[in-house]
């Protein structure tokens, strides 16, 4: 596994938080997170790894939003 610097990990975490906020407010947080992953992961990392990391995050965010909506509004 390639080494990732602590600075890169912190920046990726901040990008993930910002993407989660954008996704919760207006949707489309992947537009921020996917490029951050492509730029932040070590050189030579296949793009499929970034896409595979982004997809579970999007599924989790959508699930959380749907559960929250279902609890607060009559469905």
C-alpha positions in Angstrom: 0.0 0.0 0.0 1.4 3.4 -1.0 2.2 5.9 1.8 0.0 8.9 2.0 1.2 11.9 4.0 -0.7 13.1 7.0 -1.3 16.4 5.2 -3.0 14.6 2.3 -5.2 12.6 4.6 -6.3 15.7 6.5 -7.1 17.5 3.2 -9.0 14.5 1.9 -11.0 14.4 5.2 -11.8 18.1 4.9 -12.9 17.6 1.3 -15.1 14.7 2.4 -16.7 16.9 5.1 -17.3 19.7 2.6 -18.7 17.2 0.1 -21.0 15.7 2.7 -22.3 19.1 3.6 -22.9 19.9 -0.1 -24.6 16.6 -0.6 -26.9 17.1 2.3 -27.9 20.7 1.3 -28.2 20.5 -2.5 -27.0 17.0 -3.6 -24.0 16.3 -5.7 -21.2 16.2 -3.2 -19.3 13.8 -5.4 -18.6 16.7 -7.7 -16.2 17.8 -5.0 -15.0 14.5 -3.5 -14.2 12.6 -6.7 -11.7 15.2 -8.0 -10.2 15.5 -4.5 -9.7 11.7 -4.4 -8.2 11.7 -7.9 -5.7 14.4 -7.0 -5.0 13.3 -3.4 -4.4 9.6 -3.9 -0.8 8.6 -4.8 0.3 8.6 -8.4 -0.4 5.3 -10.2 -3.6 4.6 -8.2 -6.2 3.4 -10.6 -9.2 5.8 -11.1 -11.4 2.8 -10.3 -10.2 3.0 -6.7 -11.3 6.6 -6.4 -14.6 5.8 -8.0 -15.1 2.8 -5.7 -14.3 4.9 -2.7 -16.7 7.7 -3.7 -19.7 5.4 -4.4 -20.2 4.0 -0.8 -19.8 7.5 0.6 -22.6 8.6 -1.8 -24.8 5.7 -0.8 -24.3 6.3 2.9 -25.2 10.0 2.5 -28.3 9.3 0.5 -29.4 6.7 3.0 -28.9 9.0 5.9 -30.8 11.8 4.2 -33.7 9.5 3.3 -34.0 8.2 6.9 -33.9 11.7 8.3 -36.5 12.8 5.9 -38.7 9.8 6.7 -38.5 10.6 10.4 -39.4 14.2 10.0 -42.0 14.2 7.3 -45.0 11.8 6.9 -44.2 9.4 4.1 
